[in-house]
Amino acid sequence: MNKIYSSWYRKLAVLLSLSVLLSLWPRPAAAEINVFPDVDAKQYAWAVESIRLMAKKQVLTGYPDGNFRPNKTISKAEWSAMVYRLFDKYRPNALATGKQKITYFTDVPELHWAHKPITEIYNASFKIGGYGLSREGNLAFRPDMQLTRLQLAQLLYAYFDNRLMEKRFSDNDVCSVVSELKDVPVKMFKTEAEYQVAQADGRYVEDGLMDVEGNNVFVTLILGNNTADCKLGGDELSNVQAKALASLKASGIMTPNDMGYFRPKDYVTRAEAVTILDRAYTYLKRNGWLWDYTTVDLTLPFNPVGTGTNSGGTGGSNGSSGSSFNNNPNSNTITPPNGGYSQDGPVNWSDKSIVRVSDYFDDKGVIVKDLQQKGEIEAAVQPKGSKYLTIALNSNEKVDMYVIIDGRVGFVKQEEFPLTLDVSGVTTVGLRSQLRNPDKNKRTNDLTTLSVQLSDVEPSKKKGKTTSTYPKS
């Protein structure tokens, strides 16, 4: 089958190629040295700058052992959390109403670590590649499934109000581009009747929803005799798939390899994920849309939550007066140490034992946050040899705190703060707030201030108390 392109597509392809080439041209060498020993600058030349940027902004960081693990695959929940951090104004489902609003996914309970990103992002626009029906017939998201490249392309179709899609492409342009991909099946039908019959291949389970359990690559269905006169039909999956693959290839956000293989069933790696995010960010910025979705400026130094507040909190490294707090964790996911073993023997850690850091202390050891509007605080402190950790919690709201010490979970009521812990020999202390009366519709300026201070000398006892290493569970 001869592939004949429209003259408009050829002109557009040249323009897009130039813009993509300029936008993806290697940035000037960063002043910071790559801190991840397992990210080889030559092997990951296409990703190393994106990794550095995203790690600097705490979108996706390294592991406690200092490595980044660029080839480790990511889940749908992990991808969602990355988007949620980088695009901090993008909350389509939180703002949705009527039929666009998804009220729940049966497999994303409130206690799931990514409940907030998933439930605030994914509205009804994401039924291709996002959510679907479970085998039990329930609306589900499958947050812990590993994300494939095709699923991510389908998700990117709906992200950011479809702005990642190339609106200047005609149906014929889209058909021509997707027909070139060697591992994404495309089938052309001469009649509408044949096209309709082909949709009955199991791609939809019920009411236009797909089976959320699988990662099948369904055939992209198009109408026409050849690529010179082909067009899209009425099948939603085919249209989303074709437009996404053509647009993402043209923009350079997701591309096939030099041999024309997109690798649709391959799982997305951490290196790929941060690079795709970086490219989407750059694309939105180049088109003047970026600030509709984020306040994060990747060109500025990392400015953690709480910086610049007049909270009166104090902090420091090892209790040194006037020193800058440098006890934030190196990873945004803190798991219990020693592979699930404690000094008392094996421990069955719960999900609450894992700290998924979304907030970072400023140079004074302070975080200030509107919990009703911005969500709960989840932070961590690495004592680094200090003996005592003092935690203060101030808020007009009623807020309590989970304190997670190397995987052991304790619960501390607001009235018990300030609290001093003996952290001798402790690797990490996680801190997770919990509003007693959460209300997303509440509009106030009530801010919660969490401050920490490390010391080698036991602080003087005032209102608070000094406790043993583990608070009560």
C-alpha positions as CSV (number, residue, x, y, z in Angstrom):
1,M,0.0,0.0,0.0
2,N,1.5,3.3,-1.1
3,K,1.6,6.0,1.5
4,I,0.7,9.3,0.0
5,Y,0.8,12.4,2.3
6,S,-1.2,15.6,1.8
7,S,0.8,18.6,1.0
8,W,-0.4,20.3,4.2
9,Y,0.9,17.3,6.2
10,R,4.3,17.6,4.6
11,K,4.5,21.3,5.4
12,L,3.3,20.8,8.9
13,A,5.8,17.9,9.4
14,V,8.7,20.1,8.5
15,L,7.6,22.9,10.9
16,L,6.9,20.4,13.7
17,S,10.3,18.7,13.1
18,L,12.1,22.0,13.4
19,S,10.2,23.1,16.5
20,V,10.7,19.6,18.1
21,L,14.4,19.7,17.2
22,L,14.8,23.1,18.9
23,S,12.8,22.2,22.0
24,L,14.5,18.9,22.5
25,W,18.0,20.1,21.6
26,P,20.3,19.3,24.6
27,R,20.2,21.9,27.2
28,P,23.5,23.5,28.3
29,A,25.4,21.3,30.7
30,A,24.0,21.7,34.2
31,A,26.0,23.3,36.9
32,E,25.0,20.4,39.2
33,I,26.9,17.1,38.8
34,N,24.6,14.1,38.3
35,V,24.2,12.7,41.8
36,F,22.9,9.3,40.7
37,P,25.8,6.8,40.2
38,D,23.6,4.4,38.2
39,V,22.6,7.0,35.6
40,D,25.4,6.8,33.0
41,A,25.7,10.1,31.1
42,K,26.3,8.3,27.8
43,Q,23.7,5.5,28.1
44,Y,21.0,7.9,29.3
45,A,22.0,11.0,27.4
46,W,18.4,11.4,26.2
47,A,17.1,11.4,29.8
48,V,19.9,12.6,32.1
49,E,18.8,16.3,32.1
50,S,15.2,15.4,32.7
51,I,16.2,13.1,35.6
52,R,18.3,15.9,37.2
53,L,15.4,18.5,36.8
54,M,12.7,16.2,38.2
55,A,14.9,15.0,41.1
56,K,15.8,18.7,41.9
57,K,12.1,19.5,42.0
58,Q,11.2,16.4,44.0
59,V,8.8,15.2,41.3
60,L,10.6,11.8,41.2
61,T,13.7,11.3,43.3
62,G,16.3,8.7,44.0
63,Y,16.3,5.8,46.5
64,P,17.8,5.8,50.0
65,D,20.9,3.9,48.6
66,G,21.6,7.0,46.4
67,N,20.6,5.3,43.1
68,F,17.8,6.4,40.7
69,R,17.0,3.0,39.1
70,P,16.3,4.4,35.7
71,N,15.1,1.1,34.3
72,K,12.6,0.3,37.0
73,T,9.1,0.4,35.7
74,I,6.4,2.6,37.1
75,S,2.7,2.0,38.1
76,K,-0.3,4.1,37.1
77,A,-0.4,5.4,40.7
78,E,3.3,6.5,40.5
79,W,2.7,8.2,37.2
80,S,-0.3,10.0,38.6
81,A,1.6,11.2,41.7
82,M,4.4,12.6,39.4
83,V,1.8,14.6,37.4
84,Y,0.2,15.7,40.5
85,R,3.4,17.1,41.9
86,L,4.7,18.8,38.7
87,F,1.4,20.2,37.6
88,D,0.1,21.5,40.9
89,K,-2.8,23.4,39.4
90,Y,-4.1,20.5,37.3
91,R,-7.1,18.9,39.2
92,P,-9.8,18.2,36.5
93,N,-11.8,15.7,38.5
94,A,-11.7,17.8,41.7
95,L,-13.4,20.6,39.6
96,A,-15.6,18.4,37.5
97,T,-19.4,18.3,37.8
98,G,-22.2,16.2,36.4
99,K,-21.3,13.4,34.1
100,Q,-17.7,14.5,33.9
101,K,-17.2,13.8,37.7
102,I,-15.9,10.4,38.8
103,T,-17.1,9.9,42.4
104,Y,-15.0,6.9,43.2
105,F,-12.9,4.0,42.0
106,T,-13.6,0.7,43.9
107,D,-9.8,-0.1,44.1
108,V,-8.6,3.3,45.2
109,P,-9.8,3.6,48.8
110,E,-9.0,6.7,50.9
111,L,-6.1,4.9,52.6
112,H,-4.4,4.2,49.3
113,W,-1.2,6.3,49.1
114,A,-2.2,7.8,45.7
115,H,-5.9,8.3,46.5
116,K,-5.6,12.1,46.2
117,P,-3.7,12.4,42.9
118,I,-5.9,9.7,41.3
119,T,-9.3,11.0,42.5
120,E,-8.5,14.6,41.8
121,I,-7.1,14.1,38.3
122,Y,-9.1,11.4,36.5
123,N,-12.5,12.5,35.3
124,A,-14.7,10.9,32.7
125,S,-12.3,12.0,29.9
126,F,-9.9,9.3,30.8
127,K,-11.9,6.2,30.0
128,I,-9.5,5.2,27.3
129,G,-6.3,4.1,29.0
130,G,-7.3,5.3,32.4
131,Y,-10.2,3.6,34.2
132,G,-12.6,0.9,33.2
133,L,-14.6,-2.1,34.5
134,S,-13.1,-4.8,36.7
135,R,-13.9,-8.5,36.2
136,E,-16.5,-8.0,39.0
137,G,-18.2,-5.2,36.9
138,N,-17.0,-2.3,39.1
139,L,-15.5,1.0,38.1
140,A,-11.8,0.6,38.7
141,F,-8.5,2.2,38.0
142,R,-6.0,-0.5,38.9
143,P,-3.5,1.9,40.5
144,D,-0.7,-0.6,41.1
145,M,-0.7,-2.0,37.5
146,Q,2.5,-1.2,35.7
147,L,1.9,1.4,33.0
148,T,2.5,0.5,29.3
149,R,3.7,2.9,26.7
150,L,0.4,2.6,24.8
151,Q,-1.7,3.2,27.9
152,L,0.4,6.3,28.7
153,A,-0.1,7.6,25.1
154,Q,-3.9,7.1,25.5
155,L,-3.8,8.9,28.8
156,L,-1.9,11.8,27.3
157,Y,-4.6,12.3,24.8
158,A,-7.0,13.5,27.6
159,Y,-4.4,15.3,29.7
160,F,-4.4,19.2,29.8
161,D,-7.7,19.6,27.9
162,N,-6.4,17.7,24.9
163,R,-3.8,20.4,24.3
164,L,-1.0,17.8,23.6
165,M,-2.9,16.8,20.5
166,E,-2.0,18.4,17.2
167,K,-5.2,20.2,16.1
168,R,-3.8,21.0,12.6
169,F,-3.7,17.3,11.6
170,S,-6.5,16.2,9.3
171,D,-7.9,12.7,9.6
172,N,-5.9,11.7,6.6
173,D,-2.7,13.0,8.3
174,V,-3.4,11.0,11.4
175,C,-4.1,7.8,9.5
176,S,-0.9,8.2,7.5
177,V,1.3,8.6,10.5
178,V,-0.2,5.8,12.6
179,S,-0.1,3.4,9.5
180,E,3.7,3.8,9.6
181,L,4.1,2.2,13.0
182,K,5.3,-1.3,12.6
183,D,4.0,-2.7,15.9
184,V,0.7,-0.9,16.3
185,P,-1.9,-2.8,14.2
186,V,-4.0,-0.7,11.8
187,K,-6.8,-2.1,9.7
188,M,-8.6,-0.2,6.9
189,F,-12.2,-0.8,5.9
190,K,-13.9,0.3,2.7
191,T,-17.4,0.4,4.1
192,E,-19.0,1.7,7.3
193,A,-20.7,-1.7,7.8
194,E,-17.4,-3.6,7.9
195,Y,-16.0,-0.9,10.2
196,Q,-18.9,-1.4,12.6
197,V,-18.6,-5.2,12.7
198,A,-14.8,-4.9,13.5
199,Q,-15.5,-3.1,16.7
200,A,-17.0,-6.3,18.2
201,D,-13.6,-7.7,19.1
202,G,-13.9,-7.4,22.8
203,R,-12.4,-3.9,23.1
204,Y,-15.4,-2.7,25.1
205,V,-17.0,-4.5,28.0
206,E,-20.1,-2.4,28.7
207,D,-21.3,1.1,27.9
208,G,-18.2,2.0,26.0
209,L,-15.9,1.1,28.9
210,M,-12.9,-1.1,28.5
211,D,-11.6,-4.0,30.6
212,V,-9.3,-2.3,33.1
213,E,-7.5,-5.6,33.9
214,G,-5.8,-6.1,30.5
215,N,-3.2,-4.4,28.4
216,N,-4.2,-5.7,25.0
217,V,-3.2,-3.8,21.9
218,F,-6.4,-3.5,19.9
219,V,-6.4,-2.8,16.2
220,T,-6.8,0.9,15.2
221,L,-9.8,0.9,12.8
222,I,-9.9,3.5,10.0
223,L,-12.0,4.0,6.9
224,G,-10.8,4.3,3.3
225,N,-9.1,2.6,0.4
226,N,-5.5,3.7,1.1
227,T,-3.6,6.3,3.1
228,A,-4.4,8.9,0.4
229,D,-8.1,8.9,1.3
230,C,-8.3,7.3,4.7
231,K,-10.2,8.9,7.6
232,L,-11.3,8.2,11.1
233,G,-14.6,6.5,11.9
234,G,-16.8,6.5,15.0
235,D,-14.8,4.1,17.2
236,E,-13.5,6.0,20.2
237,L,-10.6,3.8,21.1
238,S,-9.3,3.9,17.5
239,N,-9.6,7.7,17.3
240,V,-8.0,8.3,20.7
241,Q,-5.2,5.9,19.9
242,A,-4.5,7.2,16.4
243,K,-4.6,10.9,17.3
244,A,-2.4,10.4,20.4
245,L,0.2,8.4,18.6
246,A,0.4,10.8,15.6
247,S,0.4,13.9,17.8
248,L,3.0,12.6,20.3
249,K,5.3,11.5,17.5
250,A,5.0,14.9,15.8
251,S,5.7,16.9,19.1
252,G,8.5,14.5,20.1
253,I,6.8,13.8,23.5
254,M,6.6,10.0,22.8
255,T,8.2,8.6,19.7
256,P,8.9,5.3,18.0
257,N,12.5,4.2,17.6
258,D,14.5,4.6,14.4
259,M,13.1,1.3,13.0
260,G,9.5,2.5,13.4
261,Y,8.6,0.5,16.5
262,F,6.6,2.2,19.2
263,R,6.8,-0.8,21.7
264,P,3.2,-0.4,22.8
265,K,3.3,-3.2,25.4
266,D,6.6,-2.2,27.0
267,Y,6.3,-0.9,30.5
268,V,7.3,2.8,31.0
269,T,10.5,3.1,33.0
270,R,11.4,5.8,35.5
271,A,13.9,7.4,33.0
272,E,11.2,7.4,30.3
273,A,8.5,8.8,32.7
274,V,10.5,11.9,33.7
275,T,11.6,12.5,30.2
276,I,8.0,12.4,28.9
277,L,6.9,14.7,31.7
278,D,9.7,17.1,30.9
279,R,8.8,17.1,27.2
280,A,5.1,17.7,27.9
281,Y,6.0,20.5,30.3
282,T,8.2,22.1,27.6
283,Y,5.5,21.7,24.9
284,L,2.9,23.4,27.1
285,K,5.3,26.2,27.9
286,R,6.2,26.8,24.2
287,N,2.6,27.1,23.4
288,G,1.8,29.5,26.2
289,W,-0.4,27.1,28.2
290,L,1.9,26.0,31.0
291,W,0.8,28.3,33.7
292,D,-2.8,27.2,33.4
293,Y,-1.6,23.9,35.0
294,T,1.3,24.6,37.3
295,T,3.2,27.1,39.4
296,V,6.3,25.0,39.2
297,D,9.1,26.7,37.3
298,L,11.8,24.1,36.3
299,T,14.3,26.9,35.6
300,L,14.3,28.0,39.2
301,P,16.0,26.4,42.2
302,F,14.0,24.0,44.3
303,N,11.8,26.0,46.7
304,P,10.2,23.5,49.2
305,V,6.8,24.0,50.8
306,G,7.1,26.5,53.7
307,T,9.9,28.6,52.4
308,G,9.4,32.3,53.1
309,T,6.8,31.9,55.7
310,N,6.8,33.9,58.9
311,S,5.9,30.9,61.1
312,G,8.3,31.5,63.9
313,G,9.4,27.8,63.7
314,T,13.0,26.9,64.3
315,G,15.1,24.1,62.9
316,G,18.7,23.2,62.2
317,S,21.1,20.5,61.4
318,N,22.2,18.6,64.6
319,G,21.0,21.6,66.6
320,S,23.6,24.0,65.3
321,S,22.4,27.5,65.8
322,G,21.8,29.4,62.5
323,S,22.6,26.4,60.3
324,S,20.5,25.5,57.4
325,F,18.1,22.5,57.8
326,N,19.4,19.7,55.6
327,N,17.6,16.7,57.0
328,N,15.0,16.2,54.3
329,P,15.1,12.7,52.8
330,N,16.9,11.9,49.6
331,S,13.9,9.8,48.4
332,N,10.2,10.5,48.1
333,T,9.3,7.0,49.1
334,I,10.6,5.9,52.5
335,T,10.2,2.2,53.2
336,P,11.1,0.4,56.5
337,P,14.8,-0.4,56.7
338,N,16.3,-3.9,56.9
339,G,13.9,-5.6,54.5
340,G,11.1,-5.9,57.0
341,Y,13.1,-7.0,60.0
342,S,13.5,-5.1,63.3
343,Q,15.7,-5.8,66.3
344,D,12.8,-7.8,67.7
345,G,12.5,-10.1,64.6
346,P,10.4,-10.1,61.4
347,V,7.7,-7.4,61.1
348,N,4.7,-7.4,58.8
349,W,4.7,-3.7,57.8
350,S,1.4,-2.1,56.7
351,D,1.0,0.5,54.0
352,K,0.9,3.1,56.7
353,S,4.5,2.2,57.5
354,I,5.6,3.6,54.1
355,V,6.1,7.4,53.9
356,R,5.4,8.9,50.5
357,V,6.9,12.3,50.8
358,S,5.1,15.2,49.2
359,D,6.2,18.1,51.4
360,Y,9.7,19.3,52.3
361,F,11.0,21.4,55.2
362,D,12.5,24.8,54.4
363,D,15.9,25.8,55.7
364,K,14.4,26.6,59.1
365,G,12.8,23.2,59.4
366,V,9.3,24.5,58.7
367,I,6.4,23.5,56.5
368,V,3.3,25.7,56.2
369,K,0.3,24.4,54.3
370,D,-3.5,24.8,53.9
371,L,-4.6,21.3,54.5
372,Q,-8.2,21.8,53.5
373,Q,-7.2,23.0,50.0
374,K,-3.8,21.5,49.4
375,G,-4.1,18.2,51.1
376,E,-2.4,16.6,54.1
377,I,1.2,17.0,55.0
378,E,3.5,14.0,54.3
379,A,7.1,14.7,55.2
380,A,10.1,13.0,56.7
381,V,13.2,13.8,58.7
382,Q,16.5,12.0,58.6
383,P,18.2,12.6,62.0
384,K,21.7,11.8,60.7
385,G,23.1,11.0,64.1
386,S,21.2,13.6,66.1
387,K,19.8,12.3,69.4
388,Y,16.6,14.3,69.9
389,L,13.9,15.5,67.5
390,T,11.4,18.1,68.7
391,I,8.1,18.3,66.6
392,A,5.8,21.3,66.9
393,L,2.3,21.4,65.3
394,N,0.3,24.7,65.2
395,S,-3.1,25.1,63.5
396,N,-6.5,26.6,64.0
397,E,-7.8,23.4,62.4
398,K,-8.0,20.3,64.4
399,V,-5.1,18.3,63.1
400,D,-3.4,15.1,64.5
401,M,-0.3,13.4,63.3
402,Y,1.0,9.9,62.4
403,V,4.6,9.6,63.4
404,I,6.4,6.8,61.6
405,I,9.8,5.8,63.0
406,D,11.6,3.4,60.8
407,G,8.3,1.8,59.8
408,R,6.7,1.8,63.3
409,V,3.6,3.8,63.3
410,G,2.4,6.0,66.2
411,F,-0.5,8.4,66.5
412,V,-0.2,11.7,68.3
413,K,-3.0,14.1,69.0
414,Q,-2.6,17.8,68.4
415,E,-2.9,18.5,72.1
416,E,0.2,16.5,72.8
417,F,2.5,18.7,70.7
418,P,5.2,19.9,71.0
419,L,6.7,16.5,71.3
420,T,10.4,15.5,71.7
421,L,11.5,12.1,70.6
422,D,14.7,10.2,71.3
423,V,15.9,9.3,67.8
424,S,19.2,7.8,68.6
425,G,20.0,5.2,65.9
426,V,16.8,6.1,63.9
427,T,17.2,6.3,60.1
428,T,14.0,8.2,59.2
429,V,11.0,9.8,61.0
430,G,7.9,10.2,58.8
431,L,5.2,12.7,59.6
432,R,1.7,12.4,58.2
433,S,-1.0,14.8,59.2
434,Q,-4.7,13.9,59.5
435,L,-7.5,16.5,59.7
436,R,-10.2,15.6,62.1
437,N,-12.9,17.3,60.0
438,P,-11.7,17.4,56.3
439,D,-13.9,19.6,54.1
440,K,-12.8,20.3,50.5
441,N,-15.6,22.9,50.1
442,K,-14.3,24.9,53.1
443,R,-12.7,28.2,52.0
444,T,-10.5,29.6,54.8
445,N,-7.0,31.0,55.2
446,D,-6.2,28.6,58.0
447,L,-2.7,27.4,57.7
448,T,-1.1,24.5,59.5
449,T,2.6,24.9,60.6
450,L,4.7,21.9,61.2
451,S,8.2,22.6,62.5
452,V,11.0,20.3,63.6
453,Q,14.3,20.8,65.4
454,L,17.2,18.3,65.9
455,S,19.5,18.4,68.8
456,D,22.2,16.4,70.6
457,V,21.1,17.8,73.9
458,E,17.7,17.1,75.4
459,P,15.6,20.3,75.1
460,S,14.2,21.8,78.3
461,K,10.7,20.5,79.1
462,K,7.9,23.0,78.9
463,K,4.5,22.1,77.6
464,G,5.7,19.1,75.7
465,K,7.3,15.9,76.9
466,T,10.2,13.7,75.9
467,T,9.2,10.2,75.0
468,S,11.0,7.0,74.1
469,T,11.8,6.3,70.5
470,Y,8.4,5.0,69.7
471,P,5.2,7.0,70.3
472,K,2.0,5.0,71.2
473,S,0.3,3.3,68.3
